[in-house]
Amino acid sequence: MSFDPDVTACAALVEKADPDRFLAVMAAPVAARETLFPIYAMNVEVSRAPWVTAEPMIAEMRLQWWRDALAEIAGQGAVRKHEVTTPLARVLSADEAVRLDEYVAVRRWDIYKDPFEDEPHFDAYLEHSSGALLRAAGQSLGEAPEQVLLDLGWAMGLANWFRAVPELEAAGRIPLLDGTGTGVKRLAERGLDRLSRGRKRMREVSVEARPALLAAWQAGPVLRQVAKAPGAVARGEVSLSEGGKRARLMWASATGRV
């Protein structure tokens, strides 16, 4: 299967900016990649929008651009020409485009240096970012219960968040409500609980939608690593070896489990 230039550009964008997710897409069936690459390219663009400028107003405008683009897709009319929005409009349903408005809006936290207000605020950030992204990917491919995708996406987002903590702190953000060893361990255990809850219902995810779950292939090992050694988060030592990552991805692709 060959992709059109826009989907090819989306793939190149994901490969450069989000190599782990690129590997997950490449482990999926070829037919699924045409749907996944535009969705994950959108994620690249949205997630970096707050960081490409030091001016909050400009960052707000960049996020608003994506909210407007999603509103156009939801309206099922003319959609602005762009290497990501053009193929994205072909794979997102109108309902999903509406729901992704909050996915963009929640990224406003990244613009400013205020801490999370409380645990529900932090939970909502992961739910509307990583959770919503996996929901969009899965339900754009096939039938899948929303809660299963949100649970797996939340756990995936938390694993990625732990790995990003040193960089976020260096940028002046306060990424954790409780950065003590006890607090980090408790948070990792919450992530493992949601991962387990999602895994228990994976049989309800259709064969067509299951390739989207590959994006969460590192969540379990990373969260277990943090639960065992929470101090690794502050030291920036939360990671899997390249060999370990690839072996885990091969296993996930072969078994359909994450």
TALIN-V396938 format. One record per pair of residues at least 24 apart in sequence whose C-alpha atoms are under 7 Angstrom apart, sorted by the first residue. I is the first residue (numbers start at 1). J is the second residue. D is the distance in Angstrom with one decimal. If there is no record, write none. Layout:
I;J;D
I;J;D
This chain:
6;83;4.9
6;84;6.7
6;87;6.5
7;34;6.6
7;37;6.7
7;38;6.4
7;87;6.4
9;83;6.7
10;37;5.7
10;38;5.6
10;41;5.3
10;84;6.2
11;37;5.4
13;41;6.2
14;40;6.6
14;41;5.5
14;44;6.8
17;44;6.8
21;215;5.7
24;214;5.5
24;215;5.3
27;253;6.4
28;211;5.3
32;141;6.9
35;91;5.8
36;137;6.2
38;84;5.8
38;87;6.1
38;88;5.2
39;88;6.4
39;137;6.6
41;84;6.5
42;84;6.4
46;104;6.6
47;107;7.0
50;110;5.9
50;111;5.0
56;111;6.1
59;111;6.8
63;104;6.5
67;101;5.6
67;104;6.5
70;97;5.3
70;98;6.9
70;101;6.8
71;97;6.8
71;98;6.6
73;97;6.3
74;98;5.8
91;140;6.4
92;140;6.2
96;136;6.5
100;132;7.0
102;128;6.3
103;128;4.9
103;129;5.1
103;132;6.3
113;172;6.5
113;173;5.1
115;174;5.2
115;175;6.9
116;177;6.7
126;154;5.6
126;157;6.0
127;154;5.6
130;154;5.9
130;156;7.0
130;157;5.0
134;212;6.9
137;212;5.7
138;209;4.8
138;210;6.9
138;212;5.1
139;209;6.4
141;208;5.8
141;209;4.7
142;206;6.3
142;208;5.0
142;209;4.4
143;205;6.4
143;206;5.4
143;209;6.2
144;204;6.6
144;205;4.4
144;206;6.0
144;209;6.4
145;204;6.9
145;205;6.6
148;198;4.7
148;201;6.5
151;194;5.3
151;195;6.1
151;197;6.9
151;198;5.3
152;194;6.8
152;195;5.3
152;198;5.4
152;216;6.9
155;191;4.9
155;192;6.8
155;194;6.2
155;195;5.5
155;219;6.2
156;216;5.2
156;219;4.9
158;191;6.6
159;219;5.4
159;222;5.9
159;223;5.8
162;233;5.9
163;233;6.6
163;236;6.6
163;238;5.6
165;233;6.8
165;234;7.0
166;234;6.1
166;236;5.9
181;230;5.3
181;231;6.0
184;230;5.7
185;226;6.6
185;227;4.7
185;230;5.5
188;223;5.4
188;226;6.2
188;227;5.3
189;227;6.2
191;223;6.8
192;220;6.9
192;223;6.4
213;258;7.0
214;252;6.6
214;253;6.9
214;258;6.6
216;258;6.3
217;248;6.9
217;249;6.1
217;252;6.5
217;258;4.9
